[in-house]
Amino acid sequence: MATFLHRIGRRAFERRWLVLLLWAVVLGVAGAAAAGSSGGGSSSVTLPGIEAQKAYDLLGKKFPAANADGASARVVVRAPAGQKLTGSEPKAEVKALLKDLKQSSPRVASATDPFTAKTVSADRTTGYLQVTYSAKAADLTDADHNRFDKALEEARDTGLTAEASGSALAATSEGGSSEAIGFALAALILVITFGSFAAAGMPLATALVGVGITISSLTVLTAALNLNTSTSALATMLGIAVGIDYALFIVSRYRSERAVGYDAREAAARANGTAGSAVVFAGLTVVIALVGLAVVNLPILTAMGMAAAGAVVVAVLVAVTLVPALLSLAPERALGRAARRRTTGASRTSTRRPLGERWAAFVLRRPWKVLLVSVAGLVLVALPATKLELGLADDGSKPPSTTERKAYDMLTESFGPGFNGPLTVVVTDSDPAATKKAVGELGDSITGMKDVAAVTPAVYNPGGDTAIVTVTPKSAPTSEKTKTLVHDIRDRAADFRAATGAEGLVSGTTALNIDIAAKFAQAIVPYLLLVVGLAFLVLILVFRSLLVPLKAALGFLLSVLAAFGAMVAVFQWGWFKDLFGLQTTGPVNSLVPILTVGIVFGLAMDYQVFLVTRIREAYVHGAGPREAITDGFRHSGKVVTAAALIMTGVFGGFIGGDDALIKSLGFGLAAAVLFDAFVVRMTIVPAVLTLLGDRAWSLPNWIDRRLPHVDIEGEKLTLPTRPTTTATEPDFTPAG
């Protein structure tokens, strides 16, 4: 691997214009394809194999007209204060709104009158109109959305309160603000770390190229395959982070190779062969973890994992090809002024030890105290994770300023908390008579349950063998009482099936969310064990040790659990919610914990590889265990710190967004990176290695003989050109 990447680095350095041209062409083609795409996407979540999804599929067969793919919107209207919606003026204004909505687009299939459809509240102050379209949400145009919004504005001008929700509404955009915040923080950290605008600009440029290609490609795929709209956000988040980090490691190694006397071309090649090998390995572990998300069997999670894995693959390819080409454009300026003066002997030699070396010395002096405090701290932060509750976001979790949230609150106030989460009970049997009998008996049984607000009369399909009964709970969709009600209805339906043979299924958005949360709760522990086991096996191969991989895997587990605890404290309990701009609290999004495990696993392996391989390199070249730790931190401590801060900045930038999934995921990933990089890798790792001593690097001979040799640090590289100087490696401690 090292020799192969060494050759690639040398060729890219020598043929920089060809490499730059090829990447420009790839970026241009991807961008042109994205510009010609119709955009769109889906916000729905489906999960094969669960009862709610089974009921949806059954309804699609038995009630095809009711399950059309057309977009829909629910417009909630409220009369001015002190008036009734049924009054002459408000009623006329609602009729005018109804007419405007019907004429807002040729794609409007129908719009219901709240007075004839009897969708007015008991106090006659609030009602809602249901608008359905003949086109999918992705096919609605800007003109359709603008005319819809104009109809609402005109209704508001008359004194009505008019808000809307549904798939027909135009998707809101963050405008790139989250990405911009993370990118700006990354730029600042890089400039401080390298002390050179040229060196800092290279990781930023390569990240832009990689993310540009990824997002352009995903834009096309999202429209073509109707992927979930959160798919590209995760790929962007991870693409920026690893794109910068991978280039950072190679540029940093280039500066180290120049410091020991290699010329620019050989230094770039050796950096690509050593740090580039680590980049490829780290990227591979991230890809494996992300692709492994498919085992949960949730289409949205599979799509997000595959998209993010694609972003990582692009980032790796860009790093090992484009970075050497960029280094050839500014081989001296990439070193920074201070480093250039040191290589020419024009500056005084600094006697101050690097910060990483000083931190290692601190840990080496008191390993037991550092280890116990660090582990105890992570366990303390992780304790709230024992109360983790999972759920999917709905309109009630959106910011209060959005029209969807306003519509949600209006319906809750006027129709009850359960109105926003009705349950759809589907009863079916091959015999229509049996279906009708089961509907009557099951309906009577459900009506008597204490958390049921209303049960509508059954609606039968043309064949009469399947019926729909809508149940409105008294409690909110995310309430534990509603969850209990779903389970109670299912238990009652199972009893009726045993007695009559008719099958009863509970569906609806609320039931689907409950099923998905349960599915994730069951999957997260096996998936966590899977990636921890994978980490252990892969690191045995890399470090040829049993104790080092075991420590790495347990450390990863600690950092992830601590991140879960922080998410529960902030997003579920509301601690420091104002600090993070959180306006509502509730269950943690079901997708977040398992995505956090997959992504942080890969990042944790990044830090483990880039830090511990330097320690191992010094050890195998004759340094003692304590000296090897000091040497590893001297060379890699600052780079790993910078990489972790960049990751934290990129992920943290997404906390300011409005999307509940991306907001909580950004927080969880930022917290996990901080815990893993600074507490586990930079603190627990040196403490444990100090206590283990030589035992850390032992491996039974029978295992060692059977393992292939993975050359991460470029031990097999030949030395075609001997270093021309014996200068020591520059200290990258920031100036000032």
C-alpha positions, 0 to 999 in steps of 0.5 A, spaced: 500 500 500 505 504 502 509 503 495 503 504 491 501 510 494 508 513 494 508 512 486 501 515 486 504 521 490 510 522 485 506 522 479 501 527 481 506 531 484 510 531 477 503 531 473 500 536 477 496 540 471 493 533 468 491 531 475 488 538 476 484 538 470 481 531 471 478 533 477 476 540 474 472 535 469 469 531 474 467 537 478 464 540 472 460 534 469 457 533 476 455 540 477 452 540 470 448 534 471 446 537 478 444 543 475 439 540 470 436 536 475 429 537 477 431 537 485 426 534 490 426 528 494 422 525 500 421 526 507 417 520 509 420 514 512 418 507 511 421 500 514 419 494 511 417 488 516 413 492 521 406 492 522 405 499 521 408 498 514 404 492 513 398 495 514 400 501 509 402 496 504 395 492 505 391 499 504 395 500 497 392 494 494 385 495 497 384 502 497 389 504 491 385 511 490 386 513 498 393 511 497 395 515 491 402 518 491 399 525 490 402 531 495 397 534 500 396 539 504 392 541 510 390 548 511 388 550 518 384 556 519 381 560 525 376 566 526 379 573 528 378 573 536 371 574 538 368 571 532 366 564 530 368 561 523 361 559 522 359 567 522 357 570 515 364 574 514 369 569 516 365 563 513 365 568 506 373 569 507 374 561 508 370 560 502 374 565 498 380 561 501 378 555 498 376 558 491 384 560 491 387 554 493 383 550 488 385 555 483 392 555 485 395 550 481 392 546 475 395 540 479 390 541 485 385 535 485 381 537 490 380 541 496 375 540 501 370 545 504 370 545 512 363 546 513 360 541 508 366 536 510 364 537 518 372 539 520 370 545 524 372 544 531 366 544 537 367 551 539 366 553 531 373 557 532 377 553 528 377 548 522 381 545 516 381 544 509 384 538 506 388 540 499 390 534 495 394 534 488 395 529 482 402 530 482 408 528 487 411 533 492 417 533 488 414 535 481 410 541 484 413 547 481 416 554 485 409 557 481 405 552 485 408 553 492 408 561 490 401 561 489 399 556 495 403 561 499 399 567 496 392 564 497 394 564 505 397 571 505 390 573 502 386 570 507 391 572 513 390 579 510 382 579 511 383 577 519 383 569 518 389 566 522 391 561 516 397 556 517 399 549 513 402 543 513 403 537 509 408 534 503 405 540 498 409 545 502 415 548 499 421 545 503 425 550 507 433 550 506 438 552 511 442 556 505 448 553 506 449 557 513 451 550 517 456 548 512 459 555 512 460 556 519 463 549 520 468 551 514 470 558 517 472 554 523 476 549 520 479 555 516 481 558 522 484 552 526 488 550 519 491 557 519 493 557 526 496 550 526 500 551 520 502 558 520 501 558 513 495 560 508 498 556 503 498 549 507 491 551 510 488 552 503 490 545 501 485 541 505 480 547 504 480 546 497 480 539 497 474 538 501 470 543 497 472 539 491 470 532 494 464 535 497 462 539 490 462 532 487 458 528 492 453 533 493 452 534 485 451 527 484 447 526 490 442 532 488 441 528 481 440 521 485 435 524 490 431 527 484 431 520 480 430 515 486 426 520 490 431 519 496 430 522 503 432 530 503 436 528 509 441 524 505 445 529 502 445 533 509 449 527 512 454 526 506 455 534 506 457 534 514 461 528 513 464 530 507 467 536 509 470 533 516 473 528 513 475 531 506 479 537 511 482 532 516 485 527 510 488 532 507 491 535 513 494 529 515 498 528 508 500 536 508 502 535 515 506 529 514 509 533 508 512 538 512 515 533 517 518 529 511 521 536 508 524 538 515 528 531 515 531 533 509 527 530 503 526 535 497 519 537 495 517 531 490 520 526 495 517 529 501 510 529 497 511 522 495 513 519 502 507 523 505 502 520 500 505 513 502 505 514 509 500 518 511 496 517 505 496 509 507 493 511 514 488 515 510 486 509 506 485 505 512 481 510 516 477 511 510 476 504 509 473 503 516 469 509 516 466 506 509 465 499 512 461 502 518 457 506 514 455 501 509 454 496 515 448 501 517 444 497 511 443 491 516 438 495 520 434 494 514 431 501 514 431 504 507 432 511 509 438 509 514 441 505 508 441 511 503 444 515 508 449 510 510 451 509 502 451 517 501 456 518 506 460 512 505 460 515 497 462 522 500 468 518 504 470 515 498 471 521 494 474 524 500 480 519 500 481 519 492 481 527 492 486 526 498 491 521 495 491 525 488 489 532 489 493 534 495 500 532 492 498 536 486 497 542 490 503 541 494 507 541 487 504 548 486 507 551 493 512 546 495 515 552 499 510 556 502 506 550 504 512 550 510 510 556 513 515 562 514 518 559 520 519 552 518 523 555 512 527 559 516 529 553 520 531 549 514 535 554 512 538 556 518 536 563 518 532 562 525 534 561 532 532 554 535 526 553 539 527 550 546 520 550 548 517 543 547 511 542 543 504 542 547 503 535 545 509 532 548 508 537 554 501 533 555 504 526 554 509 528 560 503 530 564 500 523 563 506 519 564 507 522 571 501 520 573 497 515 569 493 512 574 490 518 576 489 521 569 486 514 567 481 514 573 478 521 572 477 520 565 473 514 565 469 516 571 468 523 567 465 519 561 461 514 565 458 520 569 456 524 562 454 517 560 449 516 565 443 519 562 443 515 556 440 509 561 433 514 560 434 514 552 427 515 549 427 514 541 422 517 536 421 521 530 420 528 529 413 531 527 411 538 526 410 538 533 418 538 534 419 544 529 421 551 531 414 555 533 416 560 528 414 555 522 407 555 519 407 547 520 408 548 527 403 553 528 398 549 524 400 543 529 398 547 535 392 550 532 389 543 531 392 541 538 388 547 541 381 546 538 381 538 536 385 535 542 392 533 543 391 526 539 388 529 533 395 530 530 396 523 531 390 519 529 391 511 529 389 507 522 386 500 524 385 496 518 381 490 519 381 484 513 379 477 512 377 473 505 370 473 507 366 480 507 361 478 512 367 476 517 370 482 516 364 486 518 363 482 524 370 483 526 369 491 525 363 491 529 366 487 535 373 490 535 370 497 534 366 497 540 372 494 544 376 500 542 371 505 544 371 503 551 379 504 552 380 510 556 385 513 552 380 513 546 377 520 544 373 518 538 372 512 533 370 513 526 365 509 523 368 504 518 370 505 511 370 499 507 373 497 500 369 496 494 370 488 495 368 489 502 373 484 505 377 490 508 375 496 512 379 502 515 377 505 522 380 511 525 381 512 532 383 519 535 387 518 542 386 523 547 394 524 548 399 527 544 402 523 538 409 522 542 406 521 549 407 514 553 399 513 553 399 513 546 404 508 545 401 504 550 394 505 547 397 502 540 400 496 544 393 495 547 389 495 540 394 490 537 393 486 543 386 486 542 386 485 535 390 479 536 385 476 541 380 477 535 384 474 530 385 468 534 377 468 535 374 470 528 380 469 524 380 476 521 386 480 522 387 487 525 393 492 524 394 498 527 398 503 522 398 511 521 404 516 522 404 515 530 404 507 530 409 507 524 414 512 528 412 507 534 414 501 530 421 505 528 423 507 534 422 500 537 426 497 531 432 502 532 432 500 540 432 493 538 438 494 533 442 499 536 446 494 541 447 489 536 450 494 531 454 497 537 457 490 538 458 489 531 462 495 530 466 494 536 468 487 534 470 490 527 474 495 531 478 490 535 479 485 529 482 491 524 486 494 529 489 487 531 491 487 524 494 494 524 498 494 531 499 487 531 497 487 539 491 484 543 491 489 548 491 496 544 485 494 540 481 492 546 483 499 549 481 502 543 474 499 542 473 500 549 474 507 549 470 508 543 464 505 547 465 509 552 465 516 548 459 513 544 455 512 551 457 519 553 455 522 547 448 519 548 448 521 555 449 528 553 444 528 547 439 525 552 440 531 557 440 536 552 435 534 547 430 530 551 431 533 558 432 540 556 439 542 559 442 548 556 437 548 551 437 555 550 445 555 549 444 550 543 438 554 540 433 548 542 426 551 542 422 544 543 424 538 547 422 530 546 425 523 544 431 523 541 430 522 533 431 514 532 436 515 527 441 519 531 444 514 535 445 509 530 448 514 525 452 516 531 455 509 532 457 508 525 460 515 524 464 516 530 467 509 529 470 511 523 473 517 526 475 514 532 479 509 528 482 515 524 485 518 531 487 511 533 491 510 527 494 517 526 496 517 533 498 510 535 501 508 529 507 514 531 507 511 538 508 504 535 513 506 529 518 509 535 517 503 539 519 498 533 525 502 532 528 501 539 524 506 543 522 504 550 514 504 552 514 511 555 519 514 550 515 512 544 509 515 547 512 522 548 515 521 541 508 519 538 505 525 541 511 530 539 509 528 532 502 527 532 499 530 538 498 537 535 495 534 528 490 530 531 488 535 536 487 540 530 483 534 526 478 533 532 477 541 533 475 541 525 471 535 526 467 538 532 467 545 528 464 542 522 459 538 526 457 543 531 455 548 525 449 544 524 447 545 531 444 552 528 440 549 523 432 548 524 432 540 521 431 536 528 434 530 525 440 534 523 441 539 529 441 533 534 446 529 529 450 535 529 450 535 536 451 528 538 457 527 533 460 534 535 460 531 543 462 524 541 468 527 537 470 531 543 470 525 548 473 520 543 479 525 541 481 529 547 479 524 553 480 517 550 485 518 545 489 524 548 488 522 555 486 515 556 490 512 551 497 514 553 495 513 560 493 505 559 500 505 554 504 507 560 501 502 565 502 496 560 509 498 558 512 493 553 505 488 554 501 493 550 505 491 544 505 483 545 502 478 540 502 471 541 506 468 535 501 463 532 496 469 531 502 474 528 504 468 523 497 468 520 496 475 520 498 479 513 503 485 514 499 492 513 504 497 512 501 503 515 507 507 516 511 506 510 516 501 513 517 498 506 518 504 502 525 505 499 530 511 500 531 513 493 534 519 495 537 520 502 536 526 506 540 532 505 540 535 512 539 532 519 534 538 521 530 536 526 522 536 525 519 543 526 515 545 532 508 546 529 506 550 535 502 556 533 506 563 533 504 567 539 
